[in-house]
Amino acid sequence: MLIKDEVNSFKKNIKKFGGLNYHVLESMADWVRVVDNTGTIIYANKAMIKALGEDIIGKKCYRSIGKDEPCGFCISKRSITSNETIQKEEIINGRYYSVKCSPVLDGNGKPVAAVEVLRDVTRERKLELELIEKNKKMSKDLRFAKKLQQSILPKKGIYKTIKIDHLYKPSEILSGDMFDIYHIDEDNIGLYICDVVGNGITASMMTMFVRQTMRAIKDDVLSPSIALTELHKSFYSLQLGADKYFTIFYAVYNTRNNQLKYANAGHNCIPIKFNSKGIDLLTTKGFPISLIFSEIYYEENDIVLDKGDKILFYTDGITEIKNLDGEEFGVDRIVDIIKEGEEDLLARIVKEVEEFRWGEQEDDFAMVLMEVLE
């Protein structure tokens, strides 16, 4: 009888409770209920009654949604006590509801009840959960791809008469930078460094194309310039789009006569040759591998290396790093680091880059250090 009187009183005085409009509440598709300070439902709109039954009036708020005990965090009680609007999510009969609770005020502005609006967000939550699961799977796949990409990097160490060290650091899980070292025949070793536009999955897949193609070419072509022309032909045949391109510097080192032949397909990070006598840049020109030209040829240069000579190959993720003032790291800083000493060179360059950079790493970078042993 007490609850019935309370309900009737609420209906008669509904306009006094914070300006609530009875007809608006009744026409809403969302569920609406009013809960008093004891947690008892004293009003429910048509949509809620139709879904849960007329007997929810007079029930405790938690029992109306199928619970046997009060919620650990009761937003209606909190809203009445603190005079705040509070929101949370509930699962009712297997569906997700966003619940927004606001205090209902009497004529003196005192909270005497709480009005709760329950909106069915099941579709959104299920889509969200599906997206989370798909993202988990994608993250797992990306981690596997990263492991695979790193596993195919050439090994550090001795390749006949040269020593190789390298450093590889993608800005994302997968990288658009790639390098490779391989034996072509008994006397020749091939070495390239490549930078694909962009980063992430697409760029990493293109590095796989470069690797497979270059390893196929090496058995038939010894000249770096001709090898790059053949690489361009293979890439052009794919017709991937004008926005897909890459740069590559390719060198072939003859261990018998110490001659290094090299060609450059648009790689603007000029390799740095250095020894105790001085520092030189292996400058040569050439267009990137792209769809701009259907056929292209590259110039080829060569030098003879001596015991103790070193060559540093790198990508623009190092030289184009910017500081707070927008200044790029540049080649000159790399040269200065080389002049300071050759020991732990790659680690020292990374340290200088990290200290110079402002913000997060935005581009991949890679370095390969080649040293002539005899």
NORGIVEN-V357436 format. One record per residue. N is the residue number from 1. RES is the residue in one letter. NEAR is the number of other C-alpha atoms within 8 Angstrom. Layout:
n: [N;N]
res: [RES;RES]
near: [NEAR;NEAR]
This chain:
n: [1;2;3;4;5;6;7;8;9;10;11;12;13;14;15;16;17;18;19;20;21;22;23;24;25;26;27;28;29;30;31;32;33;34;35;36;37;38;39;40;41;42;43;44;45;46;47;48;49;50;51;52;53;54;55;56;57;58;59;60;61;62;63;64;65;66;67;68;69;70;71;72;73;74;75;76;77;78;79;80;81;82;83;84;85;86;87;88;89;90;91;92;93;94;95;96;97;98;99;100;101;102;103;104;105;106;107;108;109;110;111;112;113;114;115;116;117;118;119;120;121;122;123;124;125;126;127;128;129;130;131;132;133;134;135;136;137;138;139;140;141;142;143;144;145;146;147;148;149;150;151;152;153;154;155;156;157;158;159;160;161;162;163;164;165;166;167;168;169;170;171;172;173;174;175;176;177;178;179;180;181;182;183;184;185;186;187;188;189;190;191;192;193;194;195;196;197;198;199;200;201;202;203;204;205;206;207;208;209;210;211;212;213;214;215;216;217;218;219;220;221;222;223;224;225;226;227;228;229;230;231;232;233;234;235;236;237;238;239;240;241;242;243;244;245;246;247;248;249;250;251;252;253;254;255;256;257;258;259;260;261;262;263;264;265;266;267;268;269;270;271;272;273;274;275;276;277;278;279;280;281;282;283;284;285;286;287;288;289;290;291;292;293;294;295;296;297;298;299;300;301;302;303;304;305;306;307;308;309;310;311;312;313;314;315;316;317;318;319;320;321;322;323;324;325;326;327;328;329;330;331;332;333;334;335;336;337;338;339;340;341;342;343;344;345;346;347;348;349;350;351;352;353;354;355;356;357;358;359;360;361;362;363;364;365;366;367;368;369;370;371;372;373;374]
res: [M;L;I;K;D;E;V;N;S;F;K;K;N;I;K;K;F;G;G;L;N;Y;H;V;L;E;S;M;A;D;W;V;R;V;V;D;N;T;G;T;I;I;Y;A;N;K;A;M;I;K;A;L;G;E;D;I;I;G;K;K;C;Y;R;S;I;G;K;D;E;P;C;G;F;C;I;S;K;R;S;I;T;S;N;E;T;I;Q;K;E;E;I;I;N;G;R;Y;Y;S;V;K;C;S;P;V;L;D;G;N;G;K;P;V;A;A;V;E;V;L;R;D;V;T;R;E;R;K;L;E;L;E;L;I;E;K;N;K;K;M;S;K;D;L;R;F;A;K;K;L;Q;Q;S;I;L;P;K;K;G;I;Y;K;T;I;K;I;D;H;L;Y;K;P;S;E;I;L;S;G;D;M;F;D;I;Y;H;I;D;E;D;N;I;G;L;Y;I;C;D;V;V;G;N;G;I;T;A;S;M;M;T;M;F;V;R;Q;T;M;R;A;I;K;D;D;V;L;S;P;S;I;A;L;T;E;L;H;K;S;F;Y;S;L;Q;L;G;A;D;K;Y;F;T;I;F;Y;A;V;Y;N;T;R;N;N;Q;L;K;Y;A;N;A;G;H;N;C;I;P;I;K;F;N;S;K;G;I;D;L;L;T;T;K;G;F;P;I;S;L;I;F;S;E;I;Y;Y;E;E;N;D;I;V;L;D;K;G;D;K;I;L;F;Y;T;D;G;I;T;E;I;K;N;L;D;G;E;E;F;G;V;D;R;I;V;D;I;I;K;E;G;E;E;D;L;L;A;R;I;V;K;E;V;E;E;F;R;W;G;E;Q;E;D;D;F;A;M;V;L;M;E;V;L;E]
near: [4;5;8;8;8;9;10;8;8;10;8;6;8;11;9;10;11;8;7;9;8;9;6;7;10;9;9;10;5;10;13;14;13;12;16;11;11;6;10;12;15;14;10;13;13;9;13;13;11;8;6;8;8;7;6;11;10;10;10;9;10;11;10;10;8;8;8;6;6;7;6;4;4;8;10;16;11;10;15;16;7;6;10;9;9;9;9;8;8;8;8;9;6;5;9;12;13;13;12;11;14;14;15;12;13;11;7;5;6;7;12;11;13;17;13;13;12;11;9;9;10;9;6;7;9;8;8;8;8;8;8;8;8;8;8;8;8;8;8;8;8;10;9;8;9;10;8;8;9;7;6;6;9;8;4;8;7;8;8;5;9;11;12;12;9;10;8;7;8;12;12;8;9;14;15;16;15;11;12;11;9;8;8;11;6;5;8;11;14;14;12;11;15;14;12;15;9;7;15;11;8;7;13;14;8;10;13;8;8;9;9;8;10;10;8;8;11;11;8;6;9;10;8;14;13;11;13;13;12;9;13;12;10;9;10;11;6;6;7;6;6;8;4;9;11;12;14;14;13;13;12;14;12;11;11;5;6;10;11;12;13;13;17;17;14;13;12;5;10;10;11;11;12;11;9;4;5;6;9;7;8;8;6;9;10;10;8;11;13;12;10;5;6;7;7;7;8;13;10;11;8;8;7;8;9;8;7;9;11;11;11;11;12;13;14;10;11;12;11;9;13;12;11;7;5;6;7;9;14;10;8;7;8;9;9;8;11;9;7;6;7;7;4;6;10;10;7;9;10;8;8;8;11;7;6;10;12;7;4;5;7;6;9;14;14;15;12;13;12;11;11;13;8;7]
